[in-house]
Amino acid sequence: MTPAHNKRFKRDSQRVAFLLCVVFCDYGVMRKVSSSVVCPLSRRYIEVHENIYY
């Protein structure tokens, strides 16, 4: 008999991983490229209106 997988845990862990990626992309792991910001985790470009980065 094989153990049953917990589908709810799988969905929740995927959701947490996605949220962590979004948090790191928005706050910590940004690189300024002219007037846009590149997020290396999701490789997406974000337009920046302010020049202040934390």
C-alpha positions as a printed Julia matrix, in Angstrom:
54×3 Matrix{Float64}:
  0.0    0.0     0.0
  1.42   3.39   -1.0
  1.06   6.38    1.3
 -1.55   8.93    0.23
 -0.23  12.37   -0.64
 -1.61  15.35    1.17
 -2.97  17.5    -1.68
 -3.84  20.37    0.62
 -0.26  20.55    1.91
  1.04  20.5    -1.66
 -1.16  23.44   -2.68
 -0.24  25.4     0.45
  3.49  24.82   -0.04
  3.24  25.98   -3.66
  1.37  29.09   -2.52
  4.03  29.86    0.12
  6.84  29.39   -2.4
  5.1   31.78   -4.82
  4.55  34.4    -2.1
  8.19  34.19   -1.03
  9.26  34.76   -4.62
  6.99  37.81   -4.86
  8.29  39.23   -1.57
 11.94  38.79   -2.56
 11.32  40.25   -6.01
  9.51  43.3    -4.65
 11.78  44.13   -1.71
 15.14  42.4    -1.49
 16.64  41.09   -4.69
 16.18  43.98   -7.1
 18.68  45.38   -9.53
 18.21  48.75  -11.16
 18.43  48.75  -14.95
 17.94  52.27  -16.34
 14.29  53.05  -15.54
 13.1   49.52  -14.8
 13.89  46.87  -12.21
 14.8   43.27  -13.04
 13.74  40.54  -10.66
 16.18  37.63  -11.07
 13.82  35.09   -9.5
 10.94  35.51  -11.94
 12.85  37.4   -14.69
 10.18  40.04  -15.03
 10.57  43.78  -15.53
  8.92  46.29  -13.21
  8.6   49.98  -14.02
  9.98  52.19  -11.27
  8.67  55.64  -10.44
 10.91  56.28   -7.43
 14.69  56.12   -7.18
 14.77  54.81   -3.59
 15.62  51.13   -3.06
 15.85  49.27    0.22
